[in-house]
């Protein structure tokens, strides 16, 4: 088998890192990066090497106290995923960005994002500068050499959006440019506006499609992840096979699962009321008149096996009989599988919630063993993961975050701490507050 840095180079797409400034609790410029250090440990499994020699990790793990800003960092990714797709016809709708609020100056200052990524083996940089009402600038660069070339420049000049394209890299007619400019409202991403114009923008479209299609939504605390698993099992039989194998590997006695959509019947009065709200399309109205029911979720039954005095027996149980941890682990494993199969970035907040520590380690380890360019961005309080360093995780996989006295979040890599390479136990060092990112309990 070819190593990852030689295997299908032409389809490489991975995130290098994200820089943010003046967003939620991040007042100062902050960068999270997947770029690896010079350490060669687990180089062939955790790292993927780009054609220019840059080595990227498939995992970044963030530690910090409650309210330190871990979730806000994931929210920065989530905001971009949402913003690229969000269309509006009303230019007075706010952009949805939230600047740092614990300072009298920052709400009046712009918020900045810079996403660096590789697509088809080439490096791209996307920059966004905006305030709560307007996009001030939006830029896209490509590295065809050691120096960046600007593909797209979108600016706000005298209250109006202007667009510039690099004529040596992309051909855009005056008519298309005029139409794109008209569709590009001041509060909407160029990538969202571009969808309304029938044209070919070459590399810009390629990168836009990657940014929209190769990122998964943040898995948040309290999210019903098994519903996600159910929907994916209906879409793809391979997902079900994977989950049955996963169940077997973690010691569950699940032999089979059957999933179907669950519906609620609708009376003519219900359909008439729904129609009166104006929220139903003509197509949906016709469908409901032919099939008067509405999907309310999914129904899943588990076929489980037991060994007793009569030998091996099988019983069918509803999903309500399964523990919250079992259902959540299956949902997260589904998201990991989708990320693996499609080379996607998957952010997960407090991944350890409702899961046994050994199960958590197994899931992370299995993910990293898969031949994939998928990436994990995790937040956690589970300090025993530090013991996996020099086993299946690298020191540069870990990041730490502190909340400062003025309320802003400070993110820093573990490898930036003095003496970290000489520490015999990173877990003990962390718990003894030698690394920071601990709650300050009096």
C-alpha angles and dihedrals in degrees: 000000000000117000115253094257091059101034113100096333091178093070099046113135121162140147117252096187149301128244119198135178132186095005121135107309094351104095097160128050108287130183132194112192138188092195110123129231122238091269110122097203112128088355094152097048111033097030132067118199119218122217090258091055098257111142118214128194121229093217141044121183121197125202127191145130123275111286091015093121104264094129091044090060090055088045089061089062091043091052092054093046088053097041096053090058102034113111127186136175092202114081091194094065110109119250090240094235117138117208124203105292103193096079130063092225105045099067086063094048126082125260118233133206129180120182120189119195146155121237123178087351095303126111120240132183123203119193128190127183118180147142130215093282109029147023107244095188140350121190138179124195132185128201108222087157136002089297125066122246119205114238098175136017119184117178140170109236119179089340095309131104117244126190130204128183128193103250093201091059105031134023115220120171120228090246093053092045090051092050093047091050091051092050093046101089117195092250098046134080118251087234091060094044092047091067090069094060123076103224144106116250097176114206092012090061092045093054093042091053091049093049092050101037104035099055126078125211118264113269102229132197113277094017115146097240097172090067086060090051091051093051092048093048089056092047098047128022089204089067090058092048090050093050092049090052089047090051090051093048094052094048102258115146093225111139098173144351130211119199131185137162115269118222138194117212115238126215120221087252091056092050091048091052093048089050091051092059089065092227096111122085120227088252092056092046091054091047093051092049089055096039109022100200138096128216111245099176139293136307116216129178126193123217105210132183129219133184116220139146090295092054126244114355133178128220133181118227132179119243089253087074092061121090122252089244092053093050094044093048090052090050094049091044087054091054090048090051092049090049092049094049095047103034093243135159112244121192116196125186116218094345093189094068112129092353132115112244093239091052091050092052091047093052094049093044092049091049092053093048091059117100097241144117091226118128135211125211108189138179118199147159092205103116097183087078085078087070089064090070109113088018109067102328131066128224090241089060090073128084130180131207131197132187110227128214093262090055100254123130120238118201123194137165120253090234090062091069115101115250096009093133091056096050111112093202120026090186092056091044090052094049090047089056096245091128101039124222094107128126112262100233116180 
